[in-house]
Amino acid sequence: MSTNSRRLATRCAHGDASRCDPGGANEPFQRPIAQSTIFDLGTSADAEAIFSGTRKGYAYSRFGNPSVDGLAEMIADLEGGAEALVTSSGNAAVLCAVTAGLEGRDGPLITHHDVYGGSFELLGILSSIHRVPVEIVDSTNTEAWLEAMSRAGAVLLETPSNPLMRLINIEGTVARAHACGARVIVDNTVATPFNQRPFDFGADWIVHSTSKYLNGHSDMIGGCLVHKEKLSAMHRTIHKNLGGTVNALDAWLVLRGLRTFALRMEAHNRNGQAVAEWLLRRPEVARVYYPGLATYPQAELFRRQMKHGGALLSFELAGGEEAACRFLDRVGLILHAVSLGGMESLVTRPAMSSHRGMTSEARRRAGVPDSLIRLSVGVEALEDLFADLEQALSGVRTPGPEVDNLGKKAHDPSL
């Protein structure tokens, strides 16, 4: 059976080891960690060939490293892209992708109000200091969003968005953007290649924070960008100079995490769906944001674009911001911490953490209230998660009915 015909779960289980060049009997199954800054260049002729790119070789780990290249190959394979570049953070990946996407283009970078807070801050820096034209458009206004594609230099979109879990039609966006020559970058961190395949809908670039689901163990910081086509020399130059190249050990940690990626995502998906439905029935909860719910307003787009709702969700309590803070103070098993995609369940208030760099007005436009709670559902036993949520909610109960803004239910204290 060829490697390309194997299912995603099989490719993950064998990991990068299945792509290593065979070295004969008794070779290590796992790719060794090339924890080295420098490499022997050999003869002058060898060095010239390596630096000119006429043959594969390594000189300095910022330019390339065998462990890092192994990770790039595996991520590109999982996303269905041609080639990938690995970076030191998700923001570094966005910076590289935006720079590559705008190459040779005159129009603005188009993005949406509720793009991830770190990306929002980065684009603010690019706009204010480097004078990169950035236009922020309301993606919930489909007509305005698609009209903006006609003037785009490039497009950066995140779907589902973090933390509001809003979806953007990738195929429709790509069709409009490509008609005007603009490239489309999709942040697939929240969905992962297990639940969403942006290249199937025509996207040009995919970016990830590899710290999240791809690594899955909350023990490293990294990112990546995947191109649908072969990388150009300019793409590699951008990465070498802007990408904050990841080190070999951190690359190996992601490779280690990817071995269990498919198994972890099955558990994440199962738990995420169950917790979202459980919260939906709670009288203390006013709103739940999770695309996998049957009554989600974008359910049709969800069915066309995603395989599962994943394990990230957000919700608001009937008691508002004060109740949200009390809830965070009461969780026990669930850890009050930033990030997402680890084995453990994590909860935070975005206005206080990931979206703190946005002004209150920018958060208002994005639809991120101060009372919003984001929950990254881990792979713990559901009974234990429900027990912790139950005891945390018991201290924030507010009498009186609340109507959910997604039109899913009226909250009745008797439920």
GUBATI-58508 format. One record per residue: residue in one letter; x, y, z of N, C-alpha, C in turn. Coordinates in steps of 0.001 Angstrom, whole numbers, plus 500000, padded with zeros to 6 digits. Each point is the difference from the previous one (the first is absolute). Example, Ala and Ser with C-alpha at 12.3 -4.5 7.8 and 13.67 -1.06 7.14 Angstrom:
REM GUBATI-58508
a513190494310507800499110501190500000500900501200500000;s499650501050499280500820501190500060499230501090500730;
//
This chain:
REM GUBATI-58508
m500856498806500000499144501194500000500889501241500000;s499743500924499078500796501224499951499651500897501178;t500962500879500374499773500903501126498807500912499747;n499849500483498770498928500946499676498618499383500104;s499897498665499887498687499355500050499572499674501424;r500892500181500954499663499681501380499101501063500612;r499144499579500906499106500930500681500797500881500961;l499368501134500366500672500970500860500448499362501312;a499145499182500597500351499380501281501235499126499880;t500134499278498891501165499148499783501251500837499804;r499884501060499208501154500865499757500465500653501294;c499054500386500869500368500580501291500686498966500888;a499450498800500061500544498973500884501445499676499659;h500323499993498719501376499715499588500854501258500019;g499349501144499947500708501253500136501042500230498935;d500948500856500323501063500351499065500906498811499714;a499955498985500842500867498839499791499741499348498652;s498751500049499532499648499361498732500543500767498806;r500519501230500246500525500799498904501521500100500033;c500625499409500993501457500034500076500606499136498891;d501132500428499477500678499187498994500511498720500658;p499767498859499367500470498749500607501516499991500074;g500509499623501156501443499997500180500555498602500217;g499175499011499795500475498632500182499477499413501294;a500418498795500284499526499281501179500463500680501280;n499180499849501027500327500476501338500062501520500123;e499390500724499069499927501459500090498891500399500970;p500119501164500672498931500423500920498700500254499251;f498891499581500601498688500216499385499660501484499978;q500320500726501081499708501426500094501141500810499378;r499626501111499377501024500898499470500811500585501156;p501321499948499943500822500585501066499806501512500080;i500218500568501183499912501448500177501334500616499587;a499979500839498989501215500665499524500202501292500792;q500365499835501268500145501147500906501372500636499763;s500124500657498867501273500616499619499742501313499272;t500810500999500322499895501279499310500640499938498631;i501107499277499890500805500004498786500151498598499436;f500441499934498746500182498734499301501307500058499208;d500651498868499878501232499916499212499659500237498536;l500624501009499411499705500361498611500772499157498992;g500982499246500462500770499183499074500985500817499203;t500169499653498729500935500713499130499403501327499555;s500808500820499362499517501274499446498894499759498984;a500159498951499220498975499680499007498707499576500684;d500122499206501063498814499595500757499298501229500584;a500779500909500589499420501195500603499278500855498971;e500606500150498839499370500785498941498680499372499576;a499967498681499892498766499310499608498911500183501046;i500392499954501288499012500164501074499462501421500022;f500895501002499955499557501393500085499239500444498749;s500358499441498858499303500381498763498669499289499847;g499827498925500765498747499262499930499958498954498912;t501134499729499363500002498990498936499882498589500560;r500301499827501289499721498720500639499625500238501462;k499270499050500557499542500110501370501171499912500959;g499987500897500992501037499964501008499712501036501067;y500787499994501050499775500885501130501268500758500345;a499814501279500385501130500835500377499833500577501403;y498800500480500289499724500711501253498536499784500304;s499656499672501226498638499538500296498919501053499793;r500380501279499940498986501004499654499563499858498545;f500906499465499158499685499821498585499315498655499731;g500245499033500875499442498674499780500615499004500962;n499214498968500357500442499001500969499249498704499699;p500656498844500042499320498744499652498760499725500860;s500066500271501292498838499747500867498847500925499639;v500311501252499754498973500980499646499398499661498644;d500853499590499051499494499623498682499087498779500079;g500324499066500898499135498836500158498609500395500466;l499934500963500922498703500484500462499263500711498879;a500697500833499242499364500720498890499388499025498997;e500721498929499711499491499015499045498739499323500524;m499994499675501285498845499293500555498768500898500058;i500171501268500404498856500909500067499447500268498610;a500884500196499022499527500200498628499196498798499531;d500461498808500341499296498774499630498617499942500649;l499919500326501297498719499919500702499001501020499463;e500474501164499586499099501041499481499709499830498511;g500736499117499323499797499831498568500651501097499175;g501022500664500565500720501036499284501266499455499368;a500676500856499230501219499573499326501208500089500921;e500158501148500687501145500199500878499610500902501158;a500791499947501066499714500796501195501283500595500550;l499835501016500819501089500632500730499615500022501469;v500967499718500873499731499938501433500596501230500668;t499251500590500922500402501242500654500021499835501520;s500473501049500675500141499946501454498709500311500738;s498956500446499303498709500279500632498929500093498925;g498749499963500433498906500185499057500008501389499400;n500338501009500807500056501366499480501094500146498947;a501129499315500197501064500031498994499516499375498700;a499197498952500094499437499372498807499071500958499272;v499163500720500755499100500981499390500799501105499324;l501052500486500670500839501043499426500603499546498671;c500533498785499965500576499478498762498947499851498908;a498850499438500365498947499759499006499446501303499439;v499786500990500864499502501288499546501011500663499066;t501278499939500370501042500587499166500066499314498639;a499935498666500007500021499249498746498731500267499188;g498864500083500693498740500224499306499921501356499323;l500653500998500588499972501359499450501103500248498973;e500869499017499796501090500178499036499446500361498619;g500445501122499446499578500428498674498598500566499931;r499370500220501140498621500483500037499941501430500541;d499042500778499533499858501396500418498848500227500973;g499015499139500015498824500218500824500250499712501462;p499013500290500849500156499773501444499855498532500369;l500519499663501172499709498703500597498613500096500614;i499109499139499584498638499974500527499901498927501079;t499462500388501155499726499024501051498690500388500677;h499625499289501061498698500231500631500171500416501452;h498956500585500580500066500569501346500355498972501062;d499513498777499855500179499015501062501136499023499700;v500985500434499206501192499178499815500698499875501359;y500789498961500177500676499742501273500712501255500507;g499926500231501312500534501220500588501473500231499709;g500819498930500007501411500144499690500227500450498571;s499223499462499067500090500427498604499547501442499851;f498956500378500735499495501373499959501086500975500444;e500705499670501086501090500859500476501125500073498979;l500363498864499417501069499964499007499655500882498807;l498776499889499504499606500811498853499983501484500356;g499686500315501253500051501382500449501414500549499926;i500979499190500373501402500412499921500413500186498545;l499639499044499143500339500107498584499401501258499385;s498783500327500422499316501173499455500585501303500514;s500205500102501317500413501269500594501482500295499827;i500844498974500053501443500221499935500540499787498584;h499581498929499359500535499677498680499098500478498863;r498892500633500356499090500598499023499428498988499003;v499861498755500431499327499002499175498502500308500031;p499357500170498854498568500297500022499191498796500488;v499224500197501048499174498942500575498570500512500090;e499062499212499527498583500369500068499240498912500748;i499291500411501038499245499064500827498527500094499631;v499433498883499598498641499955499459499146499067500854;d498735500326500130499050499167500740499660498770499167;s500532498850500388499765498786499209498579499483500129;t499256500467501024498612499559500143499093500681498984;n500487501085499401499302500666498896500566499416498709;t499369498941499517500542499242498867500227500878498777;e499068500882499727500127500858498820501223500910500119;a500180500619501167501146500899500208501309499216499974;w500002498810500596501204499184500034500434499611498589;l499076499493499208500344499574498644500340501195499112;e499352501134500222500318501197499212501421500461500270;a500453499817501240501357500423500365501060499198499258;m499653498791499570500975499182499274500449500671498703;s499154500839499430500312500627498711501154500990500103;r500326500447501207501094500960500175501135499432500847;a499960498704500259500969499393500908501349499775499340;g501057500274500778501325499554499602500173498543500394;a499507499664501181499972498629500509498919499945501067;v499632498786500398498918499813500974500490499064501104;l499777500402501242500276499140501155498690499732500716;l499621498737500087498768499669500713500240498831500938;e499242499995501066500047498940501000498606499421500120;t499886498698499746498686499366500092500154498571500517;p499335499657501115499203500868500860500885501049500676;s499389501145500294500767501061500649500169499692501485;n501067500529500541500320499817501414499830501345500706;p499015500148500904499277498944500723498530499839499628;l499505500746499010498557500027499761499509498849499129;m500910499230499426499645498806499228499126500324498791;r500168501209499456499286500358498770500695499347498810;l499211499639499016500529499385498791500021501011498858;i500975499867499131500070500776498761500041499005498852;n499233500271498975499932499132498828501323500083499241;i500830498963500124501313500014499360499860499985498482;e499161499117499490499858499859498549499496501288499364;g498990500634500611499471501244499460501015501123500061;t500756500061501109501030501026500149501092499819498964;v500441498760499821501071499704499041499572500361498583;a498764499666499628499528500284498641500068501499499692;r499541500834500941500021501444499796501427500540500016;a500806499510500941501373500498500126500834499625498782;h499907498756499553500789499552498864499602500703498718;a498748500398499897499552500733498805500751501317499850;c500508500512501115500748501262499988501493499778500254;g500431498756500005501410499694500161500502499975501427;a499112500073500978500420500022501404500140498581500538;r501019499807500845500228498703500624499267499937501339;v499559498805500371499211499812501219500779499136500984;i500154500527501222500689499312501098498945499583501015;v499963498742500375499022499494500973500729499536501256;d499636500569501135500498499516501288499161498786500377;n500618498829499972499297498737500242500330499415501370;t500513500868500904500432499521501317498854499357500775;v498858500672500053498877499514500803499377498756499382;a499813500002498690499339498873499341500922498787499881;t501275500221499656501009498971499743499698499264498688;p501017499374499402499750499223498776499117498785500224;f499766499632501245499098498891500289498552500389499726;n499644501262500244498607500441499900499713500917498818;q501022500523499350499768500957498905501184499971499041;r499710500075498694501031499906498971499939501233499095;p500611501108500396499893501243499219500493499893498567;f501012499171499735500487499875498623498935499379499088;d499107499189500563498913499431499198499056501076499490;f499997501168500663499127501104499608500769501109499289;g501255499723499636500744500928499165500950500936500701;a500146499910501327500896500909500725501427499867499469;d500774501095500114501386500017499527500987499632501097;w499738500490501213500876499750501137499158499553501195;i500590499155500837499406499638501284501036500309501073;v499561500622501090500902500255501124499484499295501248;h500935499678500887499682499344501268500881500548501107;s499479500002501197500836499982501185500199498527500326;t501211499501499787500252498582500275500002499709501496;s500016501066500833499924499829501454498696499346500417;k498970500100499157498657499586500375499782498517499682;y499031499672499152499619498603499805501081499158499332;l500806500586499120500991499189499300501020499433500980;n500464500820500940500892499505501045499198499268501074;g498998500691500555499048499344500881500422499760501433;h501198500458500401500491499684501343500376501235500815;s499718501188499498500226501248500743501432500133500505;d500966499615499147501382500051500461500961500657499005;m499480500728499001500868500705499069499210501120499319;i500740500931499384499397501083499230500499499891498570;g499087500049499040500407499917498598498850500290499070;g500310500066498722498991500249498981500448499422498678;c499142500091499003500362499544498665499103500673498975;l500484500060498771499186500435498873500185498996498886;v498895499617499386499985498976498961499532500641498708;h500705499724498902499622500544498702499374498900499158;k498982500373499242499328499032499134500924499538498871;e500857500909499549500943499709498933501419499932500564;k500963499734499134501401499980500414500418501389500484;l500857500035500987500498501267500519500988500627499029;s499959501315499910500952500714499153501235500368500806;a501035500467499294501212500466500683499680501175500908;m499079500877499568499620501141500824499281499557501267;h499154498978499896499323499481501193501019499541501043;r501027499312499547501024499515500927500836501149500555;t500222501022499191500733501172500479499197500736501069;i498691500132499777499124500632500990500059499227501316;h499900498690499898500025499163501197501333500116500730;k501093499955499259501333500051500603500209501301500773;n499425501090499495500255501310500591498902500502500934;l498797499469499880498884500473500829499382498920500868;g500302498755499737499202498911500553500323499546501389;g501062500526500601500328499541501347500124498490500033;t500951499453499266500110498562499780499969499216501311;v499250498930500018499878499168501191501251499146500161;n500306499602501239501172499145500216499641498527499823;a501047499182499885499807498585499683499213499256501074;l500255500313501268499311499294501079498503500299499980;d499639501271499817498577500340499937499333499363498782;a500715499936498888499462499310498822499749498532500314;w500941499373500704499834498600500371498804499813500932;l499772500958500906498856499890500907498682499999499228;v499913500799498936498782499985499178499890498681499249;l501118499513499462499976498698499333499527498911500958;r500497500048501253499542499053501015498493500135500225;g499518501256500105498578500212500226499136499535498845;l500486500151498784499212499602498834499781498494499920;r500832499224500686499791498556500006498624499650500566;t499514500788500965498697499724500629498924500986499547;f500284500805498992499082501064499588498600499468499676;a499904498976499168498686499481499612499237499455501202;l500685499270500864499345499471501201499523501121500908;r500870501012500180499617501117500869498810500759499429;m499978500212498691498901500756499410498668499261500108;e500031498686499920498764499243500212499456500252501402;a500886499993500986499575500252501379499601501453500202;h500775500932499449499653501425500093498623500256499389;n499778499477498808498722500223499317498830499453500813;r500171498796500505498930499375500789499689500822501250;n501032500411500710499798500767501222499474501396499715;g500527500649498943499539501345499669498517500036499700;q499525499056499212498582499926499666499156499767501256;a500434499071500832499237499658501207499935501173500971;v501109500713500192500013501129500930499152501143499469;a500060500258498693499167501067499417498518499714500211;e499603498767499774498588499635500183499613500051501473;w500903499626500883499734500057501441499813501456500445;l500867500888499557499891501422500364498712500605499464;l499586499552498839498783500525499375498773499761500865;r500037498951500798498849499659500844500032500671501376;r501080500707500295500150500565501335499288501340500134;p499212500211501062499299501273500181500948501166500273;e501195499714500508500943501086500297500631500571498735;v499913499260498883500691500366498761499043500724499059;a500389501203499609499152500797499115500238499690498527;r501254499757499618500338499780498594501139498993499906;v499937499190498951501071499062499702500407500201498546;y501292500115499768500532500185498655500769498744499608;y499397499193499144500631498750499575499350499555498691;p500758499909498914499385499737498690499407498618499842;g500390499051500876499475498651499876498596499808500531;l499420501035500620498631499890500507499006499997498844;a498988499172500110499031499843498907499291501305499667;t499819500860501005499261501239499781500924501200499768;y501271499743499748500920501103499750499571500744498742;p500024501349500016499514500773498845500709499678498689;q501262499598500054500746499681498781500110498489499795;a498970499287500409500041498536499952500206499474498579;e499389500641499015500136499528498618501448500131499525;l500611501173500262501395500193499627500895499040500768;f499709499774501249500769499051500806499995498621499353;r498839499538499572499904498662499410500789499908498694;r500062501086499252500720499991498722501507500108500182;q500428500685501050501394500409500107500804499237501055;m499321499488501022500703499344501092499470498583500218;k500863499163500560499613498630500313499485499877501425;h500447500903500871499586499962501401500206501371500612;g499273500267501102500087501308500642501252500225500819;g500768498951500277501247500159500732499813500065501496;a500997500567500686500012499985501469500168501377500608;l499859501051499204500035501358500532498586500565499951;l499582500648501071498684500622500037500061501191500943;s498994500847499898499873501135500907498577500071500501;f499836500633501158498652500162500533499945501223500896;e498790500486500197499751501116500915499040499542501084;l500227500489501201499126499683501119498939501076500152;a498854499593500543498903500944500183500388501149500916;g500947499771500904500408501037500938501027500973499476;g500416499880498727500914500954499400501439499850500466;e500748501112499935501434499974500289500293499566501436;e499212500452500950500235499624501390499875498497500187;a498976499416499366499820498554500086501142499268499308;a500493500550498888501110499382499282501240499938500877;c500283501078500727501164500022500885499834499002501148;r498779499904500555499768499033501068500185498574499485;f499536499758498774500157498680499393501482499646499876;l500807500933499507501435499748499838500668499722501342;d499512500656501046500576499798501336499624498650500596;r498933499367499483499489498772500609500445498725499276;v500451500092498733500372498770499297501169499328500713;g500010498679499972501036499245500694500781499104499066;l499324498981499452500637499119499013500378500789498752;i499091500825499543500248500836498824500951501114500409;l501062500159499239501049500954500353499701501377499430;h500102501032500858499854501380499535501334500409499384;a500094499885498683501259500256499302499713500325498538;v500953500701499388499867500339498586500347498787499141;s499897500189498695500296498996498979498835499019499849;l500192499023499149498960499014499685500669498811499327;g499240498931499869500468498853499236500854499009500748;g500198500180501317500762499040500781499123498862500487;m500603499033500643499254498865500529499035500429501098;e500373501067500721499224500474501131498999501071499560;s498889500124500734499011501032499724500463501329500591;l499853501059499206500459501329500383498868500999499834;v499903500942500919498955501009499927500604501371500258;t499507501000499311500489501358500184498922500984499565;r500234501273500320499121501080499552500778500797498956;p499651499901498712500786500628498934500240501489500187;a499006500741500509500179501444500181501146500300500952;m500295499067500899501054500189500985501324499409499519;s499973499147498975501208499267499623500320500138498517;s499521499090499168500395499957498590499605501238499218;h498937500691500426499522501179499273500208501285500791;r500885499926500991500270501172500818500678501123499200;g500754499627498972500687500988499182499080500802499103;m498746499594499889499015500751499231499364501047500920;t499649501138499439499276500994500786498604499465500300;s499334500583500990498639499561500325499074500207498807;e500248501061499214499172500242498812500251498935498941;a501260499604499827500311498947499033499374498678500431;r500021499712501291499345498773500480498498500081499794;r499442501187500183498551500159499783499654499725498546;r500802500558499076499737499774498573500169498523499645;a500952499361500667500227498578499733498923499123500617;g499239500553500955498965499218500670500514499186501156;v501131500429500589500596499282501131499689500764501281;p498953499633500728499643500718501225500943499660501143;d500051500879500993500857499762501164499569498762500782;s498765499582499810499468498856500747500248498665499310;l500571500011498798500167498761499237501035499084500650;i499676498723500095500895498968500517500346499059498855;r501289499739499822500437499045498975500470498724500678;l499539498883499492500332498692500577500613499116498931;s501238499593500229500647498998499160499810498659500695;v499190499149499400499638498728500633501093498972499743;g500496499426501082501066499014499901499468498593499806;v500819499022500351499647498599499753499724499242501301;e499713500745501074499670499353501268498682499219499899;a499712499210501017498714499301500061498882501029500094;l498968499828499185498904500961499974499345500150501368;e499872498903500744499369500074501313500745500971500917;d501314500005499899500799500912500825499865501440499535;l499933500205498685499803501356499480498638500549500414;f498973499177499865498656500452500390499945500328501493;a500652499195500810499994500239501444500667501334500330;d501100500313499330500688501258500271499185501185499500;l499401499862498832499147501071499478498786500216500910;e499444498908500500498832500080500887500332500780501269;q501113499667500636500337500683501254500386501454499746;a500619500290498856500368501383499692498764500839499709;l499032499408499284498772500728499677499105500180501220;s500129499106500978499125500082501174500192501302500766;g501158500633499840500259501243500716499674501248499219;v499445499837498794499722501177499164498547500051499546;r499146499210500619498616499910499537499275501320500160;t499304500392498947499218501242499992498567499649499647;p499037500333500840498606499664499691499476500805498833;g498965499485499364499345500721498907500401499436498654;p499074500042499014500275499441498674500942500883499202;e500813499377499189500877500707499077499791499399498619;v499942500835498978499815499505498639501326500057499267;d500373498903499454501271499861499296499949500776498687;n501084500726499673500003500834498804500109499190498727;l500291498713500089500034499164498818498646499335499750;g499018500338500837498649499501499782499839498524500288;k500840499441500849499942498563500215499077499597501134;k499864500861501030499167499589501124499704501186500892;a498909499918500745499739500927501095500409499308501276;h500797500669500795500496499368501208498957500099501112;d499583498865500481499007499909501051500675499437501250;p499985500732501118500660499503501211499535498623500429;s498842499572499558499509498692500417500645498873499221;l500722500327498907500608498933499189501104499296500784;
//
